[in-house]
């Protein structure tokens, strides 16, 4: 009886102690920080996008843009991601590359589409970039590289040159190894839920790792994401035993038109 009373007293003490501690937390301040961070990312996204997009040629041909958008929307639909928040851009560039900028900008180069043998390869790379977006890797990287205070000062109108450097960093450099692996694994999860076979993503990494020696200036996405063969191996290992019935996103005709259209936009 005494033991039961003591246990009850301990539980009561823990309950009120936790209640008291939570009462001391400045929840308004915490939510303000989150709100301010979202506002900061939005402003940075506007500034970096404006800086990066100057002088670049964006692809607006529906035969190119719409199929890529369909891939994005399938991944979003089957993974509970709001597709309306994603700002998708397709640039006419030979480099095999895709990257994410703050405020949900995802950039895909036509060179990436040209290098993809099928929609699953393309979906793997897009899913990887979407994972960077959803996991907030972009802001984590920028805060680590330049510091929060610098980012805040940039949005206050100080540091035009720094904005250019941030745009270059976001478009051409890799994340920490752990973040890259998290993005790879998350992309596989996205693909499985969207009924896209993840094996071609690994094939894509193997193939481009070999092509990098021949075309080092064009294989940007591989050169900034090291250990491609290792990544392909753990992608296959992670996907092993996880089944889904592949459902095409694009028809054969749509994929062929996409590839033909892309081939006409540059020297592919």
C-alpha positions as CSV (number, residue, x, y, z in Angstrom):
1,X,0.0,0.0,0.0
2,X,2.8,2.4,1.0
3,X,4.6,1.5,-2.3
4,X,1.5,2.3,-4.4
5,X,1.1,5.6,-2.6
6,X,4.7,6.6,-3.2
7,X,4.4,5.6,-6.9
8,X,1.3,7.8,-7.2
9,X,3.1,10.7,-5.5
10,X,6.0,10.4,-7.9
11,X,3.7,10.4,-10.9
12,X,1.8,13.5,-9.5
13,X,5.1,15.3,-9.0
14,X,6.3,14.4,-12.5
15,X,3.1,15.6,-14.0
16,X,3.1,19.0,-12.2
17,X,6.8,19.4,-12.7
18,X,6.4,18.9,-16.5
19,X,3.5,21.2,-16.5
20,X,5.5,23.8,-14.7
21,X,8.4,23.5,-17.0
22,X,6.3,23.7,-20.2
23,X,4.7,26.8,-18.7
24,X,8.1,28.5,-18.6
25,X,8.7,27.9,-22.3
26,X,8.2,31.0,-24.4
27,X,6.0,29.4,-27.1
28,X,5.3,32.7,-28.8
29,X,9.0,33.2,-29.2
30,X,9.5,29.7,-30.6
31,X,6.7,30.1,-33.1
32,X,8.0,33.6,-34.0
33,X,11.4,32.1,-34.8
34,X,9.8,29.6,-37.1
35,X,7.7,32.3,-38.7
36,X,10.8,34.5,-39.1
37,X,12.8,31.6,-40.6
38,X,10.1,31.0,-43.2
39,X,10.0,34.7,-44.0
40,X,13.8,34.7,-44.3
41,X,13.8,31.7,-46.7
42,X,11.2,33.3,-48.8
43,X,13.1,36.5,-49.1
44,X,16.4,34.7,-49.8
45,X,14.6,32.6,-52.4
46,X,13.5,35.7,-54.2
47,X,16.9,37.3,-54.1
48,X,18.9,34.2,-55.1
49,X,16.5,33.3,-57.9
50,X,16.6,36.8,-59.3
51,X,20.4,36.7,-59.2
52,X,20.8,33.2,-60.7
53,X,18.2,33.5,-63.4
54,X,19.7,36.6,-65.0
55,X,21.2,35.6,-68.3
56,X,19.8,32.1,-68.2
57,X,17.3,30.8,-70.8
58,X,14.3,29.2,-69.3
59,X,12.4,26.5,-71.3
60,X,8.7,27.2,-71.6
61,X,7.9,24.7,-74.4
62,X,4.9,22.6,-73.0
63,X,6.3,19.5,-74.7
64,X,9.3,19.8,-72.3
65,X,8.0,21.5,-69.3
66,X,4.7,19.7,-68.8
67,X,6.1,16.1,-68.7
68,X,8.7,17.1,-66.1
69,X,5.9,18.8,-64.1
70,X,3.9,15.6,-64.3
71,X,6.8,13.7,-62.7
72,X,6.9,16.3,-59.9
73,X,3.2,16.1,-59.4
74,X,3.1,12.3,-59.2
75,X,5.8,12.3,-56.5
76,X,3.9,15.0,-54.7
77,X,0.5,13.4,-54.9
78,X,1.6,10.1,-53.6
79,X,3.8,11.5,-50.8
80,X,1.5,14.1,-49.3
81,X,3.6,17.1,-50.7
82,X,1.8,20.3,-51.8
83,X,2.8,20.5,-55.5
84,X,1.4,24.1,-55.6
85,X,4.3,25.4,-53.4
86,X,7.0,24.1,-55.8
87,X,8.4,26.6,-58.2
88,X,9.7,24.4,-61.1
89,X,12.1,25.8,-63.6
90,X,13.5,24.1,-66.7
91,X,16.7,25.7,-68.1
92,X,18.1,25.1,-71.6
93,X,21.6,24.0,-70.6
94,X,23.7,21.0,-71.7
95,X,25.0,20.3,-68.2
96,X,23.5,17.2,-66.5
97,X,22.2,19.0,-63.4
98,X,19.3,19.8,-61.1
99,X,19.3,21.7,-57.8
100,X,17.1,23.3,-55.2
101,X,17.1,27.0,-54.1
102,X,15.4,28.5,-51.0
103,X,11.6,28.9,-51.1
104,X,10.9,25.7,-53.0
105,X,12.6,26.5,-56.3
106,X,13.6,23.4,-58.2
107,X,15.7,23.8,-61.3
108,X,16.1,21.1,-63.9
109,X,18.5,21.4,-66.8
110,X,17.5,20.0,-70.2
111,X,20.9,18.2,-70.2
112,X,19.6,16.0,-67.3
113,X,16.5,15.1,-69.4
114,X,18.7,14.3,-72.4
115,X,20.9,12.0,-70.3
116,X,18.0,10.1,-68.8
117,X,17.1,6.9,-70.5
118,X,13.6,6.7,-68.9
119,X,11.3,8.6,-66.6
120,X,12.4,6.6,-63.5
121,X,16.0,7.9,-63.9
122,X,14.7,11.4,-64.1
123,X,12.3,10.9,-61.2
124,X,15.1,9.7,-59.0
125,X,17.1,12.9,-59.4
126,X,14.0,15.1,-59.1
127,X,13.0,13.1,-55.9
128,X,16.5,13.7,-54.5
129,X,16.1,17.5,-55.0
130,X,12.6,17.4,-53.6
131,X,14.0,15.7,-50.5
132,X,16.5,18.5,-50.1
133,X,13.6,20.9,-50.3
134,X,11.3,19.0,-47.9
135,X,14.1,18.3,-45.3
136,X,15.1,22.0,-45.3
137,X,18.6,21.0,-46.4
138,X,19.0,24.2,-48.4
139,X,18.7,26.6,-45.4
140,X,20.7,24.3,-43.2
141,X,23.5,24.4,-45.7
142,X,23.5,28.1,-46.1
143,X,23.3,28.8,-42.4
144,X,26.3,26.5,-41.9
145,X,28.3,28.0,-44.8
146,X,27.8,31.7,-44.2
147,X,25.9,32.1,-40.9
148,X,22.4,33.2,-40.0
149,X,23.4,36.8,-39.3
150,X,24.9,37.1,-42.8
151,X,21.7,35.7,-44.3
152,X,19.6,38.2,-42.4
153,X,21.8,41.1,-43.4
154,X,21.4,40.0,-47.1
155,X,17.7,40.2,-46.9
156,X,18.0,43.6,-45.4
157,X,19.6,44.8,-48.6
158,X,23.3,44.4,-47.7
159,X,25.5,42.1,-49.7
160,X,24.7,42.0,-53.4
161,X,27.9,40.2,-54.2
162,X,27.2,37.6,-51.4
163,X,23.8,36.8,-53.1
164,X,25.7,35.9,-56.3
165,X,28.0,33.6,-54.3
166,X,25.0,32.0,-52.5
167,X,23.4,31.4,-55.9
168,X,26.5,29.8,-57.2
169,X,26.9,27.7,-54.0
170,X,23.3,26.4,-54.2
171,X,23.6,25.5,-57.9
172,X,27.0,23.8,-58.0
173,X,28.0,22.3,-54.7
174,X,27.1,19.3,-52.7
175,X,25.6,19.0,-49.2
176,X,27.1,17.2,-46.3
177,X,27.5,13.5,-46.9
178,X,24.7,12.6,-44.4
179,X,22.3,15.1,-46.0
180,X,23.1,13.7,-49.5
181,X,22.4,10.1,-48.3
182,X,19.2,11.2,-46.6
183,X,18.1,12.8,-49.8
184,X,18.9,9.6,-51.8
185,X,17.0,7.4,-49.4
186,X,14.1,9.8,-49.2
187,X,13.9,9.8,-53.0
188,X,13.7,6.1,-53.0
189,X,10.8,6.3,-50.5
190,X,9.1,8.8,-52.7
191,X,9.5,6.6,-55.7
192,X,8.2,3.5,-54.0
193,X,5.1,5.3,-52.8
194,X,4.6,6.8,-56.2
195,X,4.9,3.3,-57.8
196,X,8.2,4.2,-59.6
197,X,10.9,1.6,-59.9
198,X,14.0,2.9,-58.0
199,X,16.5,0.6,-59.7
200,X,17.0,2.9,-62.8
201,X,18.1,5.7,-60.4
202,X,21.0,3.5,-59.3
203,X,21.7,2.6,-63.0
204,X,21.8,6.4,-63.7
205,X,24.4,6.9,-61.0
206,X,26.5,4.1,-62.3
207,X,26.4,5.3,-65.9
208,X,27.1,8.9,-65.1
209,X,30.0,8.0,-62.9
210,X,31.6,6.4,-65.9
211,X,30.6,9.2,-68.2
212,X,32.2,11.8,-65.9
213,X,35.7,10.9,-67.1
214,X,34.6,11.5,-70.7
215,X,32.5,14.6,-70.1
216,X,33.7,16.2,-66.8
217,X,32.3,19.7,-67.6
218,X,28.8,18.3,-68.4
219,X,28.2,15.9,-65.6
220,X,27.7,18.6,-62.9
221,X,25.2,16.6,-60.8
222,X,27.7,13.7,-60.4
223,X,30.8,15.8,-59.9
224,X,29.2,17.7,-57.0
225,X,27.8,14.5,-55.5
226,X,30.8,12.2,-54.8
227,X,31.0,8.5,-54.4
228,X,28.3,7.8,-57.1
229,X,28.9,4.1,-57.2
230,X,28.7,3.8,-53.5
231,X,25.5,5.7,-53.6
232,X,24.1,3.4,-56.3
233,X,25.0,0.4,-54.1
234,X,23.2,1.6,-51.0
235,X,20.2,2.7,-53.1
236,X,19.8,-0.8,-54.4
237,X,20.4,-2.3,-50.9
238,X,17.8,0.0,-49.4
239,X,15.3,-0.7,-52.1
240,X,15.8,-4.5,-51.9
241,X,12.7,-6.3,-50.7
242,X,10.5,-3.1,-50.9
243,X,8.0,-3.8,-53.5
244,X,5.7,-1.6,-55.6
245,X,4.0,-2.2,-58.9
246,X,5.4,0.4,-61.3
247,X,2.8,2.6,-62.9
248,X,4.0,4.8,-65.8
249,X,3.7,8.6,-65.4
250,X,4.2,9.4,-69.0
251,X,3.1,7.4,-72.1
252,X,5.7,6.2,-74.4
253,X,4.7,8.9,-76.9
254,X,5.0,11.6,-74.3
255,X,8.5,10.4,-73.3
256,X,9.6,10.3,-76.9
257,X,8.2,13.8,-77.6
258,X,10.0,15.1,-74.5
259,X,13.3,13.6,-75.6
260,X,12.9,14.8,-79.2
261,X,12.0,18.3,-78.0
262,X,14.9,18.5,-75.6
263,X,17.3,17.4,-78.4
264,X,16.2,20.4,-80.4
265,X,17.0,22.9,-77.7
266,X,20.7,22.4,-77.5
267,X,23.7,20.3,-78.5
268,X,22.6,17.0,-76.9
